[in-house]
Amino acid sequence: MQPAEQSKQAEHVCRLAPVIPVLVVDDADHAVSLAQALVAGGLPALEVTLRTPAALEVIEQMATVAGGMVGAGTLLTPADVEAAKKAGATFGVSPGATDRIIDACAANELPLLPGAATATEAMILLEKGYTVQKFFPAEANGGAKALGALASPLPQIRFCPTGGVSLANAPDYLGLANTLCVGGSWVAPKDKVLSGDWDGITALAREAAALPR
C-alpha cells in the first residue's frame, strides 16, 4: 500500500468525527463496553495505544464492535505493525515516522497516520506521499498557534493534532484550515473506565462528537 493510498484511508478515518479517542486500556474485559460507549456517543474511530500488555487483546475485542473502526497507536517497530494488523487494527498511528515503520505499514497494508513535530519532519513525510499526518505532541510544540502557522507554507498537509488536547482547547485546533480532527484521551477517563460508567463515557463522547469543525 503506497503512502498516497494510506493517506487517503487515514483521511477517511479522520473525517468520521471531530475526535479520535486515544485509549490506554489495562484490562481487555473493558474493551467491548468501552468501544460500544464511544461509538454510541458518535466517535467510531478508536485508537488503542500499544502501551499496556492488554493492548493487542483490546484491539481484538474492539474489532468485533459494530460501527467502530479500531486502530493501533504508539507503533514503534515493524513487530508492532505486524501484531496490530494481526489483532484486527484497520489503521495505525505513530508518534513519529521512520523508514522501518513506513515500510512495515506498506508491507502489511495498514494505513498509517505518521507523526510529525516540525516543518522539516512534515516536509519529509510529504515527499514520501503522506498528505495526512499527526501533529505530536501538539501542546508541547506550540499548540494551535504553531500548527496554524504550518498551513500557509504546507497547504497540502492535513493534520490530526494529539498530545495535550482537551475539550477546552480542541476548538482552537478544529477551527484551523489544516486540521481534520484531534486525538484526545479525555473522552475515556480512567476512573470512569474502572468504575464501568459507560453512560458517562457515552455522554463525554457525545459532547466531543458535537464539536464544530
N, C-alpha and C positions, 0 to 999 in steps of 0.2 A: 504494500500500500504506500503510494507516494505521499510526500508531505502535503501537496495541494489537496489530495483527497482526504487526508487526515484532518486538515484544517476545515474542509467543507463539513465533515461529520462533527467536528468539535463545535463549529458554529451552530449546527443544528441543536446540539446539546445545550449550548449556552443560551439559545433563544427560547428554550422551553419555559423558563421562569426567570424572574429577576435575580433569584438567589439559588446558588448550588450549596446545599448543606455540606459542610466539611466535618466528617464524623470520625471520632476516635472512640471505638467501641471495645470494651474489655470482655464482654460476655456475649457469646453468639446467641444465647437464649433470648436476648433483647432484639435481635436483628429484625425479625419479621414484623413485630409490633411497631418498632421504631420506623421502619420503612413505610408501613401502612399509614402511620400517623402523619408522616411528612407528605406522602403522596395525597392523602385525603385533604391536607391543607393547601395543596396546589403546588408542591415542589417535587416534581417527578425525577429530576436528575440528582443522584446521590453520590457523593464522593466519600468512599471509605478509605481512610488513610492506613497505610501498612505500618502502623506504629505499635500495634499490640499483637500478641501471639494469636489472638482470636480473629484477626482481620480477614484472613482468607476464608475462614468458615462463615464469617459475617457476610462477605460478598456472595458466597454460595447461597446463603439463606435469603438475602435480599433480592437476588436474581429471580426468585420464584414469585415475587410480589407483583401482581398485575398492575399495570400502569406506571411502573417505576423503571428507571434506567440507572443501573449501578455501575460506577466506575471505581478505579483504584487510584488512590493518591499516594504521594511520597514514593513514587517509583525511583529507585536509586541505582538498580543494577539490571542487567538483562534477565537474571534469575527472577527478579521481582516481576518483570513484564510477563515472563512465561507463566509464572504461578498465578498472577492476576487473571490472565486470559483463560487459563485452565479452570479457575474458580468461577468464571462467568462474567467477568468485567467486560463492559462494552465500550469503555473509553479509559484512558489513562491520564494522569496528571503528575507532573514532576516539578520540584521546586526550582530546578534549573534545567539545563539540557546538555548532554554530552553525546558524542557521536555513537557511543555504545548503546545508550538508551534509545536514540533515534533509530539506529539500525535494528535494534531488537523489536521496537514497536512496528517497524515496517515489515519485518520478517513474520511477526505474529499477527499482522493485520489488526493492530489495536490503535485506533485513533488517539493521537497524543495532543494534550494541551501542555506545551512546554513552557517552563518558567523563564522569565527574563526580568532583570532588575535595573538594567541600564540601556541607554540608546544603542550602545555597541552590541550588547547581547541581543537586543531586539532586531538589529540590522543583520546580524549573523544568521539568526533564525529565518528572517525574511529572505535572505539569499538562498536558503535551503528550501524555501517554499512555504514556510509557516506564516500564514496571514492572521491566525488566531492564536494568541498567546496568553499566558498567565503572568500578571504583574505581581511579583512577590519578592520580599514582604512589603506589601503596599504602604502601610502607615510608616514603617521604618525608613522607607525610601522617599518620603516626602508627601505621601498621601495623594489625594485627588489633584492637588495643585501640580505636583510633579507629573502625574500621569497625563493630565490635560495638556501639559507643555509638550508632550510627545506627539500630539495629534497633528500639528501643522507640518513638522518635518517628516513624519511617518504616517501619512493618512491611509496607507494600505493596510495597516495593522489594527485589529480589534482585540481588546483585552478583557480578561476576567481578573480583576484585582482581588487579591486574597492576602490575609495577614493583618490582623488588627481591624478588620472591617466589622462594623456593628450596625444595629438598627439605626443608631443615631447618625452615623456618617455614611451609611450606604447611599442615601440620596445624592450626596456630593459626587460619588463615583458614577451612579446611574445617570446623572444629568450630563455626563461627558459624551461627546460625539464618538469617542473611540472606546467606549465601554459597552460590552454586550450584556454582562451580568456581573455579579460579585459572588465570591465564595465566603461563607461565614459559618461559624460554629454556634452562634448564639441561638439558633433555632432548635438546637437539641442539647440544652444544658445538662450536665452530668447528674445533677440532683433529680431532675425530672425523669431521666432515663432510669436511674437506680430505683426510684420510687414507683416506676411504671405509670407515670402521669401522662398517658398517651393523649388524652384530651387536651392537656395543657400544651403539649408539643404541637398538636394539630392547630391550636389557636395561634401559637407563635409562627407556624408555617404559613397560616392564612394571612397573618399580618405582613409577613415578608413577601408573600406572593402578590400582595396588593400594592407594593411599592411601584411608583411610576418610573418609566424609563423611556 
